[in-house]
Each structure stands twice: as structure tokens, then as C-alpha cells.
């Protein structure tokens, strides 16, 4: 499906960044990408590096405009979406 939706900055952190090979990119999301989970699934299909980075979607944390959201929550009018693994430490 060709991307028709809004253009957003997607930022990758820690081993997600290392596996994808990018720190960030601007993407035009398809209209059917409405939630954080939709976006992770769509990104996984963009190539082997994305599939590898996102092979365990439930472990990926998502922040929209610097606010953490759950995978089932809508992206809304996001300008920036960050993907990162669980953090440890204090």
C-alpha cells in the first residue's frame, strides 16, 4: 500500500537504532496506520533490518510527541514518534 497519510519524524533509540541502522527518518504513513501497533507492524515490512529490530513488537516502547503510549492507542496528529526498547536502571 502506498503511503498517503501525514509525514512524521520517527526516532529510533538504543538497539532499535543499531538494528535499523538509522537514528531517525521522516516517513509518510499509510492511511491504515492509525495506532502505535499498526506502525510497528508496517515498519516491520519495510526490510530485513526493520523486521529484525521489531521482531518482538511487545517489547518495543512507543512515545508520541514525547508522551508514552500503549500499542493500541491512536497516533493522532503525531509530529514525532519514538521507538525504543525497555529501559533498565534508575
Helices and strands as residue ranges (DSSP letters): E 7-12, H 14-20, E 24-28, H 36-44, H 48-53, G 57-59, E 61-64, E 67-69, E 80-84
